[in-house]
Amino acid sequence: MKKKDICIAICYGNVKRGTREELMDFFFRGMLASEGSEHERYSNIYYGLYDGYSHVTDEGEYTNKKI
């Protein structure tokens, strides 16, 4: 069994941990259900995870890019 990468997302100061797929699903649903600044926060996290980063924030700060 392949080990899944655990990612960390920080949104509104709360830390959420999970696999990339779990977090992308969660924040994608958040994007669809929100608008304005909340939508932007969820989008920042979703696209950071999509780009391959493992530590993302709602302010658009990304680290530890996986290649």
C-alpha positions as CSV (number, residue, x, y, z in Angstrom):
1,M,0.0,0.0,0.0
2,K,1.3,3.4,-1.0
3,K,1.7,5.9,1.9
4,K,-0.4,9.0,1.3
5,D,1.0,12.4,1.7
6,I,-0.4,14.3,4.7
7,C,-1.0,18.0,4.0
8,I,-1.7,20.9,6.3
9,A,-4.1,23.7,5.6
10,I,-4.5,26.8,7.8
11,C,-7.8,28.7,7.4
12,Y,-9.0,31.4,9.7
13,G,-6.2,30.3,12.1
14,N,-7.5,26.8,12.4
15,V,-5.2,23.9,11.3
16,K,-6.7,21.1,9.2
17,R,-4.7,18.0,8.4
18,G,-5.5,15.3,5.9
19,T,-4.5,13.7,2.6
20,R,-4.3,16.0,-0.4
21,E,-7.5,14.5,-1.8
22,E,-9.5,14.9,1.4
23,L,-8.4,18.6,1.8
24,M,-9.0,19.4,-1.9
25,D,-12.5,18.0,-1.7
26,F,-13.3,19.9,1.5
27,F,-12.0,23.2,0.2
28,F,-13.6,22.8,-3.2
29,R,-17.0,22.3,-1.6
30,G,-16.3,25.4,0.5
31,M,-15.5,27.3,-2.7
32,L,-18.8,26.3,-4.3
33,A,-20.8,27.2,-1.2
34,S,-19.3,30.6,-0.5
35,E,-18.7,34.0,-2.1
36,G,-16.6,37.1,-1.5
37,S,-13.6,37.0,0.8
38,E,-14.6,33.5,2.2
39,H,-14.6,32.1,-1.4
40,E,-11.1,33.7,-1.9
41,R,-9.7,32.0,1.2
42,Y,-11.0,28.6,0.2
43,S,-9.7,29.2,-3.3
44,N,-6.2,30.1,-2.1
45,I,-6.0,26.8,-0.2
46,Y,-7.5,24.7,-3.0
47,Y,-5.2,26.0,-5.7
48,G,-2.1,25.7,-3.4
49,L,-2.9,22.0,-2.9
50,Y,-3.7,21.6,-6.6
51,D,-0.2,23.0,-7.4
52,G,1.4,20.4,-5.2
53,Y,2.2,22.2,-2.0
54,S,1.8,20.4,1.3
55,H,1.5,23.4,3.6
56,V,-1.0,26.0,2.5
57,T,-2.8,29.0,4.1
58,D,-5.9,31.0,3.3
59,E,-3.6,34.0,2.8
60,G,-1.9,32.3,-0.2
61,E,1.3,31.2,1.5
62,Y,2.6,27.9,0.2
63,T,5.6,25.8,1.2
64,N,7.1,22.3,0.6
65,K,6.2,21.9,-3.0
66,K,6.4,18.2,-4.0
67,I,7.9,17.5,-7.4
